[in-house]
């Protein structure tokens, strides 16, 4: 019997900021995850944190760092911004620098658990594109974290296209491109 993607888990998508303590909560969680498996937090996440440092220091309407919490623990983080890009008729919501938590990246999680994180992230990004005043966008670009994710998101895109949910959805290179109706 095939694995089933769980739907009864508590999931939150949190904008991570120093000023409200969400960044400190995120960092403490990932430090604890690293400690539990004997990994050095600075070595594990230092370069990613350096990239997103400015965004966690002050809230910006069109950009931010977000953490995906599953059952109270941070499973992933990513940088999201809304910007005008060549070849688009309106601003694009881009998701980049996706990093999985030490528990997902360095332990033996199942492909179903990994898939749950990716699908949850994608769902939250699409929800931002629809509902957020500063990040709302007709076009979404979602950078895939691994070449192995391309077939997964290509198949997902084919099934979503069949449901006539979006104007277009496709993968090119390491990106998932979605245009809302």
C-alpha positions as CSV (number, residue, x, y, z in Angstrom):
1,X,0.0,0.0,0.0
2,X,1.3,3.5,-0.9
3,X,2.2,6.1,1.7
4,X,-0.5,8.6,2.3
5,X,0.2,12.3,2.8
6,X,-1.0,13.2,6.3
7,X,-3.5,16.0,6.6
8,X,-4.2,16.0,10.4
9,X,-1.0,17.6,11.4
10,X,-0.9,21.2,12.8
11,X,0.9,23.4,10.3
12,X,1.8,27.1,10.6
13,X,3.6,29.4,8.2
14,X,5.4,32.1,10.3
15,X,7.1,35.2,9.1
16,X,10.4,35.2,11.0
17,X,11.5,38.5,12.5
18,X,13.9,39.4,15.3
19,X,11.6,42.2,16.7
20,X,8.8,39.9,17.6
21,X,10.8,36.9,18.8
22,X,9.9,34.5,16.0
23,X,13.4,34.4,14.7
24,X,14.8,33.6,18.1
25,X,12.2,30.8,18.5
26,X,13.1,29.4,15.1
27,X,16.9,29.6,15.8
28,X,16.5,27.9,19.2
29,X,14.4,25.1,17.6
30,X,17.0,24.4,14.9
31,X,19.9,24.6,17.4
32,X,18.1,22.0,19.5
33,X,17.5,19.8,16.4
34,X,21.3,20.1,15.6
35,X,22.3,19.3,19.1
36,X,20.1,16.2,19.2
37,X,21.9,14.7,16.2
38,X,25.4,16.1,17.0
39,X,25.5,18.7,14.3
40,X,27.0,22.2,14.6
41,X,24.2,24.8,14.0
42,X,26.6,27.4,12.6
43,X,28.1,24.9,10.1
44,X,24.6,23.7,9.2
45,X,22.7,26.9,8.7
46,X,25.3,29.7,8.8
47,X,25.5,30.5,5.1
48,X,21.7,30.5,4.7
49,X,21.3,32.8,7.7
50,X,23.8,35.2,6.3
51,X,21.8,35.4,3.1
52,X,18.5,36.2,4.9
53,X,19.9,38.3,7.7
54,X,18.6,41.7,6.5
55,X,15.1,40.3,6.0
56,X,14.9,39.0,9.6
57,X,16.0,42.3,11.0
58,X,13.1,44.4,9.7
59,X,9.7,43.7,8.3
60,X,9.3,44.5,4.6
61,X,6.0,44.5,2.8
62,X,7.2,42.8,-0.3
63,X,9.8,40.3,1.2
64,X,10.4,38.1,4.2
65,X,11.7,35.0,5.6
66,X,9.2,32.4,6.6
67,X,9.3,29.2,8.6
68,X,7.1,26.2,8.2
69,X,6.1,24.7,11.6
70,X,4.7,21.2,11.7
71,X,3.4,20.0,15.0
72,X,5.2,22.8,16.8
73,X,8.7,22.3,15.3
74,X,10.2,24.2,12.4
75,X,10.5,21.8,9.4
76,X,11.7,24.4,6.8
77,X,12.4,28.0,6.1
78,X,12.5,30.0,2.9
79,X,12.9,33.5,1.6
80,X,10.0,35.0,-0.3
81,X,9.8,38.2,-2.2
82,X,7.5,40.0,-4.7
83,X,9.3,41.8,-7.5
84,X,8.8,42.9,-11.1
85,X,10.6,40.6,-13.4
86,X,11.3,40.7,-17.2
87,X,8.7,38.8,-19.3
88,X,5.9,39.2,-16.7
89,X,2.9,41.5,-16.9
90,X,2.8,42.0,-13.1
91,X,5.0,41.3,-10.1
92,X,6.1,37.7,-9.3
93,X,6.1,36.0,-5.9
94,X,9.4,34.1,-5.7
95,X,10.4,31.5,-3.1
96,X,14.1,30.9,-2.8
97,X,16.7,29.7,-0.3
98,X,14.5,26.9,0.9
99,X,16.3,25.1,3.6
100,X,15.0,22.0,5.4
101,X,15.3,21.6,9.2
102,X,18.1,19.4,10.5
103,X,15.5,16.8,11.4
104,X,14.5,16.5,7.7
105,X,17.9,17.1,6.1
106,X,20.2,15.0,8.2
107,X,18.0,12.1,9.5
108,X,16.1,9.3,7.9
109,X,12.8,10.8,7.3
110,X,10.6,9.0,4.8
111,X,9.9,10.3,1.3
112,X,6.3,10.9,2.5
113,X,7.5,13.1,5.3
114,X,9.7,15.0,2.9
115,X,6.9,15.4,0.4
116,X,4.6,16.7,3.2
117,X,7.0,19.5,3.9
118,X,7.3,20.4,0.2
119,X,3.6,20.3,-0.5
120,X,2.9,22.3,2.7
121,X,5.4,25.0,1.7
122,X,3.9,25.2,-1.8
123,X,0.4,25.5,-0.4
124,X,1.5,28.3,2.0
125,X,3.2,30.2,-0.8
126,X,0.2,30.0,-3.0
127,X,-2.0,31.1,-0.1
128,X,0.3,34.1,0.4
129,X,0.0,34.9,-3.3
130,X,-3.8,34.9,-3.0
131,X,-4.3,36.6,0.4
132,X,-1.3,38.8,1.4
133,X,-1.5,42.5,0.6
134,X,2.3,43.0,0.2
135,X,3.1,39.6,-1.3
136,X,-0.1,39.0,-3.4
137,X,0.7,38.0,-6.9
138,X,-0.7,36.5,-10.1
139,X,2.6,34.8,-10.9
140,X,4.6,32.5,-8.6
141,X,8.1,31.1,-9.0
142,X,9.0,28.3,-6.6
143,X,12.7,27.3,-6.6
144,X,13.0,23.5,-6.1
145,X,15.6,22.5,-3.5
146,X,16.8,19.3,-5.3
147,X,16.9,17.9,-8.8
148,X,15.0,14.9,-7.4
149,X,12.1,17.2,-6.7
150,X,11.6,18.1,-10.4
151,X,9.7,14.9,-11.3
152,X,7.6,15.2,-8.2
153,X,6.5,18.8,-8.9
154,X,6.1,18.0,-12.7
155,X,3.6,15.2,-11.7
156,X,1.9,17.5,-9.2
157,X,1.7,20.2,-11.9
158,X,0.1,17.8,-14.4
159,X,-2.6,16.8,-11.8
160,X,-3.3,20.4,-10.8
161,X,-3.6,21.3,-14.5
162,X,-6.2,18.6,-15.0
163,X,-8.3,20.2,-12.2
164,X,-8.2,23.6,-14.0
165,X,-7.1,25.4,-10.8
166,X,-4.4,27.7,-12.4
167,X,-4.0,29.4,-15.7
168,X,-0.6,27.6,-16.1
169,X,1.7,25.4,-14.1
170,X,5.0,24.0,-15.3
171,X,8.6,23.2,-14.3
172,X,11.6,24.6,-16.1
173,X,15.1,23.9,-14.8
174,X,14.9,24.0,-11.0
175,X,11.8,26.2,-10.9
176,X,8.1,25.6,-10.6
177,X,6.2,28.4,-12.5
178,X,2.5,29.0,-11.6
179,X,0.2,31.6,-13.0
180,X,-3.1,32.1,-11.2
181,X,-6.4,32.6,-13.0
